[in-house]
Amino acid sequence: MTTSQASGLSKVPAITLGFWIIKILATTFGETAGDTVSMSLNLGYLVGTAIFATLLVFLVLWQIRARDFHPALYWATIIASTTAGTTMADFATRSLAIGYPGGSTLLLALVLISLFIWYRAMGTISVASVHEPRAEIYYWLTITFSQTLGTALGDWVADGSLGYLGAAVIFGVLLALIALAYFRTNISHVFLFWAAFIITRPLGAVVGDFLDKPLAQGGLELSRAAASIVLGLAIVGLIWILPQRPGVCNSAN
């Protein structure tokens, strides 16, 4: 039995406003950092995916071996999943030439399949159950698929007539509606969590693209590397400033 199981605490953070702020920044960082490696450094989507996927696997294994919740380790793993998601989505939609609709559909199916298998195996897909290795594997697998889906979905919407800012407004409104449903309706909080988790990714993706894409394409044409450094420093600062506590396990309720 891990320390987290014995204490009734999970190995992921409590879901607070601070969690969502850092999550959105992390997804934006994932877009700019992923593009820095695959585009600015000209390594390509496949090599970028190999780099970030290797880092992600290493961090997930470290996270599973850890006995308690460690904020720096958790958020490093989230960032690895979102950068890997960026390059994987770009590889699927561009290099494999299945397009944004095909990529988004495929990745949505993978998210739903992952959640279904997790539910059948554990009886719940609540993040409050993430305190032992099997649940953690399902958790990180689902997160990685959702991060990849979010990238493809964000690019699909932003490449239309709405542009990056219009797409950011759309996803921001959707996130606000999910928050309203959380406080004003009886819709399952577990469902709303995963809906919000998925929507924050395309929101971060389009904001990241707005920062670094050329002016002719509706972006600000900022340096991808510089934007990534600023976002990374902001994330580190918020992790240090905002309270970071583990969530409470289902078994402790």
C-alpha positions in Angstrom: 0.0 0.0 0.0 1.3 3.4 -1.0 1.5 6.4 1.4 -1.3 8.0 -0.6 -3.6 5.0 -0.3 -3.0 4.9 3.5 -3.6 8.6 4.0 -6.7 8.7 1.7 -5.1 11.1 -0.7 -4.7 10.8 -4.5 -1.5 11.4 -6.4 -3.0 14.2 -8.5 -3.9 17.7 -7.4 -7.2 18.9 -6.0 -9.3 20.5 -8.7 -9.2 24.2 -7.9 -9.2 27.4 -9.9 -5.4 27.4 -9.7 -5.4 23.9 -11.3 -7.3 25.2 -14.3 -5.1 28.3 -14.7 -1.9 26.2 -14.7 -3.5 23.6 -17.0 -4.4 26.3 -19.6 -0.9 27.8 -19.4 0.6 24.3 -19.7 -1.4 23.5 -22.8 -0.3 26.8 -24.4 3.3 26.0 -23.5 2.8 22.6 -25.0 1.8 24.2 -28.3 4.7 26.6 -28.5 7.3 24.2 -27.2 6.1 21.4 -29.5 6.2 23.7 -32.5 9.7 25.0 -31.5 11.1 21.5 -31.7 9.2 20.2 -34.8 9.2 23.4 -36.8 11.7 26.0 -35.6 14.4 23.4 -35.1 13.3 21.6 -38.3 13.3 18.2 -36.6 9.8 17.3 -37.9 6.8 15.9 -36.3 8.0 12.3 -36.1 11.3 13.1 -34.4 9.5 15.7 -32.1 7.0 13.0 -31.1 9.8 10.5 -30.4 11.5 13.0 -28.1 8.4 14.1 -26.2 6.9 10.6 -26.0 10.1 9.2 -24.5 10.1 12.0 -21.9 6.4 11.4 -21.2 6.9 7.7 -20.6 9.9 8.4 -18.3 7.9 10.9 -16.3 4.7 8.7 -16.1 6.8 5.8 -14.8 8.4 8.2 -12.2 4.9 9.5 -11.3 3.7 5.9 -10.8 6.7 4.9 -8.6 6.3 8.0 -6.4 4.4 7.2 -3.2 2.8 10.7 -2.8 1.7 13.7 -4.8 4.6 15.9 -5.9 3.5 19.1 -7.6 6.6 19.6 -9.8 6.6 16.0 -11.0 2.8 16.1 -11.7 3.0 19.3 -13.8 6.1 18.2 -15.6 4.2 15.1 -16.7 1.3 17.2 -17.8 3.6 19.4 -19.8 5.2 16.4 -21.4 1.8 15.0 -22.3 0.7 18.3 -23.9 4.0 18.8 -25.9 3.8 15.1 -27.1 0.1 15.7 -27.9 1.1 18.7 -30.1 3.6 16.8 -32.2 1.5 13.6 -32.3 -1.6 15.5 -33.5 0.4 17.4 -36.2 1.9 14.1 -37.3 -1.5 12.5 -37.6 -3.3 15.3 -39.3 -0.4 16.5 -41.6 2.2 13.8 -42.1 -0.4 11.0 -42.4 -2.6 13.4 -44.3 -5.9 12.3 -42.6 -6.8 16.0 -42.1 -8.3 17.7 -39.1 -11.7 16.0 -39.3 -10.1 12.6 -39.6 -7.6 13.3 -36.9 -10.1 14.7 -34.5 -12.5 11.8 -35.0 -9.8 9.2 -34.5 -8.5 10.9 -31.4 -12.0 11.4 -29.9 -12.6 7.7 -30.4 -9.3 6.9 -28.6 -10.3 9.1 -25.6 -13.7 7.5 -25.4 -12.2 4.0 -25.6 -9.7 4.8 -23.0 -12.4 6.1 -20.6 -14.6 3.1 -21.3 -11.8 0.6 -20.5 -10.8 2.5 -17.4 -14.5 2.5 -16.2 -14.9 -1.2 -16.9 -11.7 -2.0 -15.1 -12.0 0.3 -12.1 -15.7 1.1 -11.8 -15.0 4.8 -12.0 -13.2 7.4 -14.1 -13.0 9.9 -11.3 -9.6 11.5 -10.8 -10.3 11.0 -7.1 -9.5 7.3 -7.7 -6.0 8.0 -8.9 -3.9 6.7 -6.0 -2.7 3.3 -7.2 -0.7 2.2 -10.3 -3.5 0.7 -12.4 -5.7 3.8 -12.1 -2.7 6.0 -12.8 -1.9 4.2 -16.1 -5.5 4.7 -17.3 -5.4 8.4 -16.1 -2.2 9.2 -18.0 -3.2 7.3 -21.1 -6.6 9.2 -21.2 -4.8 12.5 -20.6 -2.4 12.0 -23.4 -5.2 11.1 -25.9 -7.2 14.1 -24.7 -4.2 16.4 -25.2 -3.6 15.1 -28.7 -7.3 15.5 -29.5 -7.3 19.0 -28.2 -4.5 20.0 -30.6 -6.2 18.6 -33.6 -9.6 20.1 -32.6 -8.0 23.6 -32.0 -6.2 23.6 -35.3 -9.4 22.5 -37.1 -11.4 25.4 -35.7 -8.7 28.0 -36.0 -7.9 27.2 -39.6 -11.5 28.1 -40.6 -13.0 31.6 -40.9 -12.8 32.2 -37.1 -9.0 32.4 -36.9 -7.0 32.0 -33.7 -8.8 34.7 -31.7 -12.2 33.6 -32.8 -11.4 30.0 -31.9 -10.1 31.1 -28.5 -13.4 32.9 -27.9 -15.4 29.7 -28.9 -13.4 27.4 -26.6 -13.4 30.0 -23.8 -17.2 30.3 -23.9 -17.5 26.5 -23.9 -15.3 26.3 -20.9 -17.4 29.0 -19.1 -20.6 27.0 -19.9 -19.0 23.9 -18.4 -18.2 25.8 -15.3 -21.7 27.2 -15.1 -23.1 23.6 -15.5 -20.8 22.5 -12.7 -22.2 25.0 -10.2 -25.8 25.3 -11.4 -26.8 21.8 -12.6 -26.8 18.2 -11.5 -24.8 17.0 -14.4 -22.1 14.5 -13.3 -19.0 16.4 -12.1 -16.8 13.6 -13.4 -18.2 14.1 -16.9 -17.8 17.9 -16.6 -14.2 17.5 -15.4 -13.2 15.5 -18.5 -15.2 17.8 -20.8 -13.3 20.8 -19.3 -10.0 19.0 -19.4 -10.4 18.3 -23.1 -11.6 21.9 -24.0 -8.7 23.6 -22.2 -6.3 21.9 -24.6 -7.7 23.4 -27.9 -8.0 26.7 -26.0 -4.3 26.6 -25.1 -3.5 25.4 -28.7 -5.1 28.3 -30.4 -3.6 30.8 -28.0 -0.2 29.3 -28.5 -0.7 29.5 -32.3 -1.9 33.1 -32.0 1.4 34.0 -30.2 3.8 32.4 -32.7 2.1 32.2 -36.1 3.0 34.8 -38.8 1.1 38.1 -39.0 -0.2 37.1 -42.4 -1.9 34.1 -40.8 -3.5 36.1 -38.0 -0.8 35.5 -35.4 1.6 37.8 -33.5 4.7 36.2 -35.0 6.5 36.0 -31.7 9.5 33.7 -31.2 8.3 30.2 -30.3 11.3 29.7 -28.1 10.8 33.0 -26.3 7.1 32.4 -25.8 7.8 29.0 -24.4 10.4 30.4 -21.9 7.9 33.0 -20.7 5.1 30.5 -20.4 7.4 28.0 -18.6 8.5 30.7 -16.1 4.8 31.6 -15.5 3.9 28.0 -14.8 6.8 27.5 -12.4 5.9 30.7 -10.6 2.2 29.7 -10.2 3.1 26.2 -9.0 5.3 27.9 -6.3 2.7 30.6 -5.4 -0.6 28.8 -5.6 -1.4 26.1 -3.0 -0.8 22.6 -4.4 -2.5 19.9 -2.4 -3.5 16.4 -3.4 -7.1 15.4 -4.0 -9.0 13.2 -1.7 -9.4 9.5 -2.7 -12.9 8.0 -3.2 -12.1 5.5 -0.5 -11.8 8.4 1.9 -15.2 9.9 1.2 
